[in-house]
Amino acid sequence: MALFRRRGVDPTLPRDDRGFGSFDDYVYNLQPRSKRVTMVLANSNPYQDELREIAASGSTELETAMSPRSIEAERVDAPIEVRLFTGRRVSGVVGSIPRGLESVIDEALRRLDDKGVKARIPARVEKKREGYRVVLLMGALK
């Protein structure tokens, strides 16, 4: 057991499926510091078949299909599940937001909604050694 656990890490998930993101990539109002900021979704292992289909389709215009959490969902502290728009089709669940970074996503979705644009975050599916992973392109919202 480690003396100092990393905050925001879900120890119930396998080590290679915990996702990745950092508050250090965002400024005080939770906007990305640069256009290169990304976030890797957690808990993608159960959805490898869905991710394989998306990757095989060759769709390059991927966006998230989720909405900001309601007050009731915040109280329960449930993970935010992510689906992807692949052209005209909405995929099944492909992962969840890494623990502790839910506020970054909520704020980004609210900012997009306030601007009057669709509340969708650009994404890409990458093939890694441990399987397919979804990378949210947070910096594209800057």
MODELLER restraints for C-alpha pairs under 7 A, 6 or more apart:
rsr = mdl.restraints
at = mdl.atoms
rsr.add(forms.Gaussian(group=physical.xy_distance, feature=features.Distance(at['CA:8:A'], at['CA:99:A']), mean=4.76, stdev=0.5))
rsr.add(forms.Gaussian(group=physical.xy_distance, feature=features.Distance(at['CA:8:A'], at['CA:100:A']), mean=4.40, stdev=0.5))
rsr.add(forms.Gaussian(group=physical.xy_distance, feature=features.Distance(at['CA:9:A'], at['CA:18:A']), mean=6.83, stdev=0.5))
rsr.add(forms.Gaussian(group=physical.xy_distance, feature=features.Distance(at['CA:9:A'], at['CA:99:A']), mean=5.83, stdev=0.5))
rsr.add(forms.Gaussian(group=physical.xy_distance, feature=features.Distance(at['CA:10:A'], at['CA:18:A']), mean=6.54, stdev=0.5))
rsr.add(forms.Gaussian(group=physical.xy_distance, feature=features.Distance(at['CA:10:A'], at['CA:99:A']), mean=6.20, stdev=0.5))
rsr.add(forms.Gaussian(group=physical.xy_distance, feature=features.Distance(at['CA:13:A'], at['CA:43:A']), mean=6.81, stdev=0.5))
rsr.add(forms.Gaussian(group=physical.xy_distance, feature=features.Distance(at['CA:17:A'], at['CA:42:A']), mean=5.42, stdev=0.5))
rsr.add(forms.Gaussian(group=physical.xy_distance, feature=features.Distance(at['CA:17:A'], at['CA:43:A']), mean=5.44, stdev=0.5))
rsr.add(forms.Gaussian(group=physical.xy_distance, feature=features.Distance(at['CA:17:A'], at['CA:44:A']), mean=6.47, stdev=0.5))
rsr.add(forms.Gaussian(group=physical.xy_distance, feature=features.Distance(at['CA:17:A'], at['CA:45:A']), mean=6.67, stdev=0.5))
rsr.add(forms.Gaussian(group=physical.xy_distance, feature=features.Distance(at['CA:18:A'], at['CA:42:A']), mean=4.53, stdev=0.5))
rsr.add(forms.Gaussian(group=physical.xy_distance, feature=features.Distance(at['CA:18:A'], at['CA:43:A']), mean=6.24, stdev=0.5))
rsr.add(forms.Gaussian(group=physical.xy_distance, feature=features.Distance(at['CA:18:A'], at['CA:98:A']), mean=6.58, stdev=0.5))
rsr.add(forms.Gaussian(group=physical.xy_distance, feature=features.Distance(at['CA:19:A'], at['CA:40:A']), mean=4.88, stdev=0.5))
rsr.add(forms.Gaussian(group=physical.xy_distance, feature=features.Distance(at['CA:19:A'], at['CA:41:A']), mean=4.71, stdev=0.5))
rsr.add(forms.Gaussian(group=physical.xy_distance, feature=features.Distance(at['CA:19:A'], at['CA:42:A']), mean=3.85, stdev=0.5))
rsr.add(forms.Gaussian(group=physical.xy_distance, feature=features.Distance(at['CA:19:A'], at['CA:98:A']), mean=5.47, stdev=0.5))
rsr.add(forms.Gaussian(group=physical.xy_distance, feature=features.Distance(at['CA:20:A'], at['CA:39:A']), mean=5.75, stdev=0.5))
rsr.add(forms.Gaussian(group=physical.xy_distance, feature=features.Distance(at['CA:20:A'], at['CA:40:A']), mean=4.91, stdev=0.5))
rsr.add(forms.Gaussian(group=physical.xy_distance, feature=features.Distance(at['CA:20:A'], at['CA:41:A']), mean=6.81, stdev=0.5))
rsr.add(forms.Gaussian(group=physical.xy_distance, feature=features.Distance(at['CA:20:A'], at['CA:98:A']), mean=6.52, stdev=0.5))
rsr.add(forms.Gaussian(group=physical.xy_distance, feature=features.Distance(at['CA:21:A'], at['CA:39:A']), mean=4.78, stdev=0.5))
rsr.add(forms.Gaussian(group=physical.xy_distance, feature=features.Distance(at['CA:21:A'], at['CA:40:A']), mean=6.52, stdev=0.5))
rsr.add(forms.Gaussian(group=physical.xy_distance, feature=features.Distance(at['CA:25:A'], at['CA:32:A']), mean=5.97, stdev=0.5))
rsr.add(forms.Gaussian(group=physical.xy_distance, feature=features.Distance(at['CA:25:A'], at['CA:33:A']), mean=5.63, stdev=0.5))
rsr.add(forms.Gaussian(group=physical.xy_distance, feature=features.Distance(at['CA:25:A'], at['CA:37:A']), mean=6.40, stdev=0.5))
rsr.add(forms.Gaussian(group=physical.xy_distance, feature=features.Distance(at['CA:26:A'], at['CA:32:A']), mean=4.42, stdev=0.5))
rsr.add(forms.Gaussian(group=physical.xy_distance, feature=features.Distance(at['CA:26:A'], at['CA:33:A']), mean=5.05, stdev=0.5))
rsr.add(forms.Gaussian(group=physical.xy_distance, feature=features.Distance(at['CA:27:A'], at['CA:33:A']), mean=5.87, stdev=0.5))
rsr.add(forms.Gaussian(group=physical.xy_distance, feature=features.Distance(at['CA:30:A'], at['CA:104:A']), mean=5.83, stdev=0.5))
rsr.add(forms.Gaussian(group=physical.xy_distance, feature=features.Distance(at['CA:30:A'], at['CA:107:A']), mean=6.93, stdev=0.5))
rsr.add(forms.Gaussian(group=physical.xy_distance, feature=features.Distance(at['CA:31:A'], at['CA:142:A']), mean=6.86, stdev=0.5))
rsr.add(forms.Gaussian(group=physical.xy_distance, feature=features.Distance(at['CA:32:A'], at['CA:138:A']), mean=6.59, stdev=0.5))
rsr.add(forms.Gaussian(group=physical.xy_distance, feature=features.Distance(at['CA:32:A'], at['CA:139:A']), mean=5.49, stdev=0.5))
rsr.add(forms.Gaussian(group=physical.xy_distance, feature=features.Distance(at['CA:32:A'], at['CA:142:A']), mean=6.19, stdev=0.5))
rsr.add(forms.Gaussian(group=physical.xy_distance, feature=features.Distance(at['CA:34:A'], at['CA:139:A']), mean=5.70, stdev=0.5))
rsr.add(forms.Gaussian(group=physical.xy_distance, feature=features.Distance(at['CA:35:A'], at['CA:139:A']), mean=3.78, stdev=0.5))
rsr.add(forms.Gaussian(group=physical.xy_distance, feature=features.Distance(at['CA:35:A'], at['CA:140:A']), mean=5.53, stdev=0.5))
rsr.add(forms.Gaussian(group=physical.xy_distance, feature=features.Distance(at['CA:35:A'], at['CA:142:A']), mean=6.35, stdev=0.5))
rsr.add(forms.Gaussian(group=physical.xy_distance, feature=features.Distance(at['CA:36:A'], at['CA:139:A']), mean=5.26, stdev=0.5))
rsr.add(forms.Gaussian(group=physical.xy_distance, feature=features.Distance(at['CA:37:A'], at['CA:137:A']), mean=6.53, stdev=0.5))
rsr.add(forms.Gaussian(group=physical.xy_distance, feature=features.Distance(at['CA:37:A'], at['CA:138:A']), mean=5.52, stdev=0.5))
rsr.add(forms.Gaussian(group=physical.xy_distance, feature=features.Distance(at['CA:37:A'], at['CA:139:A']), mean=4.59, stdev=0.5))
rsr.add(forms.Gaussian(group=physical.xy_distance, feature=features.Distance(at['CA:38:A'], at['CA:135:A']), mean=6.42, stdev=0.5))
rsr.add(forms.Gaussian(group=physical.xy_distance, feature=features.Distance(at['CA:38:A'], at['CA:136:A']), mean=5.50, stdev=0.5))
rsr.add(forms.Gaussian(group=physical.xy_distance, feature=features.Distance(at['CA:38:A'], at['CA:137:A']), mean=4.80, stdev=0.5))
rsr.add(forms.Gaussian(group=physical.xy_distance, feature=features.Distance(at['CA:38:A'], at['CA:138:A']), mean=5.17, stdev=0.5))
rsr.add(forms.Gaussian(group=physical.xy_distance, feature=features.Distance(at['CA:38:A'], at['CA:139:A']), mean=6.51, stdev=0.5))
rsr.add(forms.Gaussian(group=physical.xy_distance, feature=features.Distance(at['CA:39:A'], at['CA:135:A']), mean=5.61, stdev=0.5))
rsr.add(forms.Gaussian(group=physical.xy_distance, feature=features.Distance(at['CA:39:A'], at['CA:136:A']), mean=5.08, stdev=0.5))
rsr.add(forms.Gaussian(group=physical.xy_distance, feature=features.Distance(at['CA:39:A'], at['CA:137:A']), mean=6.82, stdev=0.5))
rsr.add(forms.Gaussian(group=physical.xy_distance, feature=features.Distance(at['CA:39:A'], at['CA:138:A']), mean=6.84, stdev=0.5))
rsr.add(forms.Gaussian(group=physical.xy_distance, feature=features.Distance(at['CA:40:A'], at['CA:133:A']), mean=6.95, stdev=0.5))
rsr.add(forms.Gaussian(group=physical.xy_distance, feature=features.Distance(at['CA:40:A'], at['CA:134:A']), mean=5.85, stdev=0.5))
rsr.add(forms.Gaussian(group=physical.xy_distance, feature=features.Distance(at['CA:40:A'], at['CA:135:A']), mean=4.49, stdev=0.5))
rsr.add(forms.Gaussian(group=physical.xy_distance, feature=features.Distance(at['CA:40:A'], at['CA:136:A']), mean=6.24, stdev=0.5))
rsr.add(forms.Gaussian(group=physical.xy_distance, feature=features.Distance(at['CA:41:A'], at['CA:95:A']), mean=5.66, stdev=0.5))
rsr.add(forms.Gaussian(group=physical.xy_distance, feature=features.Distance(at['CA:41:A'], at['CA:96:A']), mean=5.50, stdev=0.5))
rsr.add(forms.Gaussian(group=physical.xy_distance, feature=features.Distance(at['CA:41:A'], at['CA:97:A']), mean=5.32, stdev=0.5))
rsr.add(forms.Gaussian(group=physical.xy_distance, feature=features.Distance(at['CA:41:A'], at['CA:98:A']), mean=6.07, stdev=0.5))
rsr.add(forms.Gaussian(group=physical.xy_distance, feature=features.Distance(at['CA:41:A'], at['CA:133:A']), mean=6.93, stdev=0.5))
rsr.add(forms.Gaussian(group=physical.xy_distance, feature=features.Distance(at['CA:41:A'], at['CA:134:A']), mean=5.66, stdev=0.5))
rsr.add(forms.Gaussian(group=physical.xy_distance, feature=features.Distance(at['CA:41:A'], at['CA:135:A']), mean=6.38, stdev=0.5))
rsr.add(forms.Gaussian(group=physical.xy_distance, feature=features.Distance(at['CA:42:A'], at['CA:95:A']), mean=5.64, stdev=0.5))
rsr.add(forms.Gaussian(group=physical.xy_distance, feature=features.Distance(at['CA:42:A'], at['CA:96:A']), mean=5.19, stdev=0.5))
rsr.add(forms.Gaussian(group=physical.xy_distance, feature=features.Distance(at['CA:42:A'], at['CA:97:A']), mean=5.95, stdev=0.5))
rsr.add(forms.Gaussian(group=physical.xy_distance, feature=features.Distance(at['CA:42:A'], at['CA:98:A']), mean=5.25, stdev=0.5))
rsr.add(forms.Gaussian(group=physical.xy_distance, feature=features.Distance(at['CA:43:A'], at['CA:95:A']), mean=5.04, stdev=0.5))
rsr.add(forms.Gaussian(group=physical.xy_distance, feature=features.Distance(at['CA:43:A'], at['CA:96:A']), mean=5.96, stdev=0.5))
rsr.add(forms.Gaussian(group=physical.xy_distance, feature=features.Distance(at['CA:44:A'], at['CA:94:A']), mean=5.81, stdev=0.5))
rsr.add(forms.Gaussian(group=physical.xy_distance, feature=features.Distance(at['CA:44:A'], at['CA:95:A']), mean=4.47, stdev=0.5))
rsr.add(forms.Gaussian(group=physical.xy_distance, feature=features.Distance(at['CA:44:A'], at['CA:133:A']), mean=6.47, stdev=0.5))
rsr.add(forms.Gaussian(group=physical.xy_distance, feature=features.Distance(at['CA:47:A'], at['CA:94:A']), mean=5.45, stdev=0.5))
rsr.add(forms.Gaussian(group=physical.xy_distance, feature=features.Distance(at['CA:48:A'], at['CA:132:A']), mean=6.35, stdev=0.5))
rsr.add(forms.Gaussian(group=physical.xy_distance, feature=features.Distance(at['CA:50:A'], at['CA:92:A']), mean=6.91, stdev=0.5))
rsr.add(forms.Gaussian(group=physical.xy_distance, feature=features.Distance(at['CA:50:A'], at['CA:94:A']), mean=6.87, stdev=0.5))
rsr.add(forms.Gaussian(group=physical.xy_distance, feature=features.Distance(at['CA:51:A'], at['CA:94:A']), mean=6.60, stdev=0.5))
rsr.add(forms.Gaussian(group=physical.xy_distance, feature=features.Distance(at['CA:51:A'], at['CA:132:A']), mean=6.28, stdev=0.5))
rsr.add(forms.Gaussian(group=physical.xy_distance, feature=features.Distance(at['CA:55:A'], at['CA:125:A']), mean=6.36, stdev=0.5))
rsr.add(forms.Gaussian(group=physical.xy_distance, feature=features.Distance(at['CA:59:A'], at['CA:86:A']), mean=6.31, stdev=0.5))
rsr.add(forms.Gaussian(group=physical.xy_distance, feature=features.Distance(at['CA:61:A'], at['CA:86:A']), mean=6.67, stdev=0.5))
rsr.add(forms.Gaussian(group=physical.xy_distance, feature=features.Distance(at['CA:61:A'], at['CA:87:A']), mean=6.73, stdev=0.5))
rsr.add(forms.Gaussian(group=physical.xy_distance, feature=features.Distance(at['CA:62:A'], at['CA:84:A']), mean=6.37, stdev=0.5))
rsr.add(forms.Gaussian(group=physical.xy_distance, feature=features.Distance(at['CA:62:A'], at['CA:85:A']), mean=5.70, stdev=0.5))
rsr.add(forms.Gaussian(group=physical.xy_distance, feature=features.Distance(at['CA:62:A'], at['CA:86:A']), mean=5.36, stdev=0.5))
rsr.add(forms.Gaussian(group=physical.xy_distance, feature=features.Distance(at['CA:62:A'], at['CA:122:A']), mean=5.94, stdev=0.5))
rsr.add(forms.Gaussian(group=physical.xy_distance, feature=features.Distance(at['CA:62:A'], at['CA:123:A']), mean=5.29, stdev=0.5))
rsr.add(forms.Gaussian(group=physical.xy_distance, feature=features.Distance(at['CA:62:A'], at['CA:124:A']), mean=6.19, stdev=0.5))
rsr.add(forms.Gaussian(group=physical.xy_distance, feature=features.Distance(at['CA:63:A'], at['CA:84:A']), mean=5.51, stdev=0.5))
rsr.add(forms.Gaussian(group=physical.xy_distance, feature=features.Distance(at['CA:63:A'], at['CA:85:A']), mean=5.20, stdev=0.5))
rsr.add(forms.Gaussian(group=physical.xy_distance, feature=features.Distance(at['CA:63:A'], at['CA:120:A']), mean=5.61, stdev=0.5))
rsr.add(forms.Gaussian(group=physical.xy_distance, feature=features.Distance(at['CA:63:A'], at['CA:121:A']), mean=5.29, stdev=0.5))
rsr.add(forms.Gaussian(group=physical.xy_distance, feature=features.Distance(at['CA:63:A'], at['CA:122:A']), mean=4.37, stdev=0.5))
rsr.add(forms.Gaussian(group=physical.xy_distance, feature=features.Distance(at['CA:63:A'], at['CA:123:A']), mean=5.31, stdev=0.5))
rsr.add(forms.Gaussian(group=physical.xy_distance, feature=features.Distance(at['CA:64:A'], at['CA:82:A']), mean=6.55, stdev=0.5))
rsr.add(forms.Gaussian(group=physical.xy_distance, feature=features.Distance(at['CA:64:A'], at['CA:83:A']), mean=5.81, stdev=0.5))
rsr.add(forms.Gaussian(group=physical.xy_distance, feature=features.Distance(at['CA:64:A'], at['CA:84:A']), mean=4.51, stdev=0.5))
rsr.add(forms.Gaussian(group=physical.xy_distance, feature=features.Distance(at['CA:64:A'], at['CA:85:A']), mean=6.01, stdev=0.5))
rsr.add(forms.Gaussian(group=physical.xy_distance, feature=features.Distance(at['CA:64:A'], at['CA:120:A']), mean=5.15, stdev=0.5))
rsr.add(forms.Gaussian(group=physical.xy_distance, feature=features.Distance(at['CA:64:A'], at['CA:121:A']), mean=5.21, stdev=0.5))
rsr.add(forms.Gaussian(group=physical.xy_distance, feature=features.Distance(at['CA:64:A'], at['CA:122:A']), mean=6.48, stdev=0.5))
rsr.add(forms.Gaussian(group=physical.xy_distance, feature=features.Distance(at['CA:64:A'], at['CA:123:A']), mean=6.77, stdev=0.5))
rsr.add(forms.Gaussian(group=physical.xy_distance, feature=features.Distance(at['CA:65:A'], at['CA:82:A']), mean=6.53, stdev=0.5))
rsr.add(forms.Gaussian(group=physical.xy_distance, feature=features.Distance(at['CA:65:A'], at['CA:83:A']), mean=5.08, stdev=0.5))
rsr.add(forms.Gaussian(group=physical.xy_distance, feature=features.Distance(at['CA:65:A'], at['CA:84:A']), mean=5.24, stdev=0.5))
rsr.add(forms.Gaussian(group=physical.xy_distance, feature=features.Distance(at['CA:65:A'], at['CA:85:A']), mean=6.03, stdev=0.5))
rsr.add(forms.Gaussian(group=physical.xy_distance, feature=features.Distance(at['CA:65:A'], at['CA:120:A']), mean=6.24, stdev=0.5))
rsr.add(forms.Gaussian(group=physical.xy_distance, feature=features.Distance(at['CA:66:A'], at['CA:82:A']), mean=6.16, stdev=0.5))
rsr.add(forms.Gaussian(group=physical.xy_distance, feature=features.Distance(at['CA:66:A'], at['CA:83:A']), mean=6.75, stdev=0.5))
rsr.add(forms.Gaussian(group=physical.xy_distance, feature=features.Distance(at['CA:67:A'], at['CA:109:A']), mean=6.80, stdev=0.5))
rsr.add(forms.Gaussian(group=physical.xy_distance, feature=features.Distance(at['CA:68:A'], at['CA:106:A']), mean=4.85, stdev=0.5))
rsr.add(forms.Gaussian(group=physical.xy_distance, feature=features.Distance(at['CA:68:A'], at['CA:109:A']), mean=6.05, stdev=0.5))
rsr.add(forms.Gaussian(group=physical.xy_distance, feature=features.Distance(at['CA:68:A'], at['CA:110:A']), mean=6.78, stdev=0.5))
rsr.add(forms.Gaussian(group=physical.xy_distance, feature=features.Distance(at['CA:69:A'], at['CA:106:A']), mean=6.63, stdev=0.5))
rsr.add(forms.Gaussian(group=physical.xy_distance, feature=features.Distance(at['CA:79:A'], at['CA:96:A']), mean=6.33, stdev=0.5))
rsr.add(forms.Gaussian(group=physical.xy_distance, feature=features.Distance(at['CA:79:A'], at['CA:97:A']), mean=6.64, stdev=0.5))
rsr.add(forms.Gaussian(group=physical.xy_distance, feature=features.Distance(at['CA:80:A'], at['CA:96:A']), mean=5.37, stdev=0.5))
rsr.add(forms.Gaussian(group=physical.xy_distance, feature=features.Distance(at['CA:80:A'], at['CA:97:A']), mean=5.58, stdev=0.5))
rsr.add(forms.Gaussian(group=physical.xy_distance, feature=features.Distance(at['CA:81:A'], at['CA:93:A']), mean=6.39, stdev=0.5))
rsr.add(forms.Gaussian(group=physical.xy_distance, feature=features.Distance(at['CA:81:A'], at['CA:95:A']), mean=5.91, stdev=0.5))
rsr.add(forms.Gaussian(group=physical.xy_distance, feature=features.Distance(at['CA:81:A'], at['CA:96:A']), mean=4.30, stdev=0.5))
rsr.add(forms.Gaussian(group=physical.xy_distance, feature=features.Distance(at['CA:81:A'], at['CA:97:A']), mean=6.69, stdev=0.5))
rsr.add(forms.Gaussian(group=physical.xy_distance, feature=features.Distance(at['CA:82:A'], at['CA:93:A']), mean=5.57, stdev=0.5))
rsr.add(forms.Gaussian(group=physical.xy_distance, feature=features.Distance(at['CA:82:A'], at['CA:94:A']), mean=5.93, stdev=0.5))
rsr.add(forms.Gaussian(group=physical.xy_distance, feature=features.Distance(at['CA:82:A'], at['CA:95:A']), mean=5.57, stdev=0.5))
rsr.add(forms.Gaussian(group=physical.xy_distance, feature=features.Distance(at['CA:82:A'], at['CA:96:A']), mean=5.43, stdev=0.5))
rsr.add(forms.Gaussian(group=physical.xy_distance, feature=features.Distance(at['CA:83:A'], at['CA:90:A']), mean=6.75, stdev=0.5))
rsr.add(forms.Gaussian(group=physical.xy_distance, feature=features.Distance(at['CA:83:A'], at['CA:91:A']), mean=5.59, stdev=0.5))
rsr.add(forms.Gaussian(group=physical.xy_distance, feature=features.Distance(at['CA:83:A'], at['CA:92:A']), mean=5.65, stdev=0.5))
rsr.add(forms.Gaussian(group=physical.xy_distance, feature=features.Distance(at['CA:83:A'], at['CA:93:A']), mean=4.68, stdev=0.5))
rsr.add(forms.Gaussian(group=physical.xy_distance, feature=features.Distance(at['CA:83:A'], at['CA:94:A']), mean=5.72, stdev=0.5))
rsr.add(forms.Gaussian(group=physical.xy_distance, feature=features.Distance(at['CA:84:A'], at['CA:90:A']), mean=5.68, stdev=0.5))
rsr.add(forms.Gaussian(group=physical.xy_distance, feature=features.Distance(at['CA:84:A'], at['CA:91:A']), mean=5.27, stdev=0.5))
rsr.add(forms.Gaussian(group=physical.xy_distance, feature=features.Distance(at['CA:85:A'], at['CA:91:A']), mean=6.36, stdev=0.5))
rsr.add(forms.Gaussian(group=physical.xy_distance, feature=features.Distance(at['CA:109:A'], at['CA:119:A']), mean=5.22, stdev=0.5))
rsr.add(forms.Gaussian(group=physical.xy_distance, feature=features.Distance(at['CA:112:A'], at['CA:118:A']), mean=6.60, stdev=0.5))
rsr.add(forms.Gaussian(group=physical.xy_distance, feature=features.Distance(at['CA:112:A'], at['CA:119:A']), mean=5.25, stdev=0.5))
rsr.add(forms.Gaussian(group=physical.xy_distance, feature=features.Distance(at['CA:113:A'], at['CA:119:A']), mean=5.64, stdev=0.5))
rsr.add(forms.Gaussian(group=physical.xy_distance, feature=features.Distance(at['CA:121:A'], at['CA:136:A']), mean=6.73, stdev=0.5))
rsr.add(forms.Gaussian(group=physical.xy_distance, feature=features.Distance(at['CA:121:A'], at['CA:137:A']), mean=6.87, stdev=0.5))
rsr.add(forms.Gaussian(group=physical.xy_distance, feature=features.Distance(at['CA:121:A'], at['CA:138:A']), mean=6.88, stdev=0.5))
rsr.add(forms.Gaussian(group=physical.xy_distance, feature=features.Distance(at['CA:122:A'], at['CA:136:A']), mean=6.09, stdev=0.5))
rsr.add(forms.Gaussian(group=physical.xy_distance, feature=features.Distance(at['CA:122:A'], at['CA:137:A']), mean=5.41, stdev=0.5))
rsr.add(forms.Gaussian(group=physical.xy_distance, feature=features.Distance(at['CA:123:A'], at['CA:134:A']), mean=6.79, stdev=0.5))
rsr.add(forms.Gaussian(group=physical.xy_distance, feature=features.Distance(at['CA:123:A'], at['CA:135:A']), mean=5.54, stdev=0.5))
rsr.add(forms.Gaussian(group=physical.xy_distance, feature=features.Distance(at['CA:123:A'], at['CA:136:A']), mean=4.37, stdev=0.5))
rsr.add(forms.Gaussian(group=physical.xy_distance, feature=features.Distance(at['CA:123:A'], at['CA:137:A']), mean=5.39, stdev=0.5))
rsr.add(forms.Gaussian(group=physical.xy_distance, feature=features.Distance(at['CA:124:A'], at['CA:134:A']), mean=5.84, stdev=0.5))
rsr.add(forms.Gaussian(group=physical.xy_distance, feature=features.Distance(at['CA:124:A'], at['CA:135:A']), mean=5.37, stdev=0.5))
rsr.add(forms.Gaussian(group=physical.xy_distance, feature=features.Distance(at['CA:124:A'], at['CA:136:A']), mean=6.66, stdev=0.5))
rsr.add(forms.Gaussian(group=physical.xy_distance, feature=features.Distance(at['CA:125:A'], at['CA:132:A']), mean=6.61, stdev=0.5))
rsr.add(forms.Gaussian(group=physical.xy_distance, feature=features.Distance(at['CA:125:A'], at['CA:133:A']), mean=5.69, stdev=0.5))
rsr.add(forms.Gaussian(group=physical.xy_distance, feature=features.Distance(at['CA:125:A'], at['CA:134:A']), mean=4.62, stdev=0.5))
rsr.add(forms.Gaussian(group=physical.xy_distance, feature=features.Distance(at['CA:125:A'], at['CA:135:A']), mean=6.26, stdev=0.5))
rsr.add(forms.Gaussian(group=physical.xy_distance, feature=features.Distance(at['CA:126:A'], at['CA:132:A']), mean=5.60, stdev=0.5))
rsr.add(forms.Gaussian(group=physical.xy_distance, feature=features.Distance(at['CA:126:A'], at['CA:133:A']), mean=5.30, stdev=0.5))
rsr.add(forms.Gaussian(group=physical.xy_distance, feature=features.Distance(at['CA:126:A'], at['CA:134:A']), mean=6.33, stdev=0.5))
rsr.add(forms.Gaussian(group=physical.xy_distance, feature=features.Distance(at['CA:127:A'], at['CA:133:A']), mean=6.41, stdev=0.5))
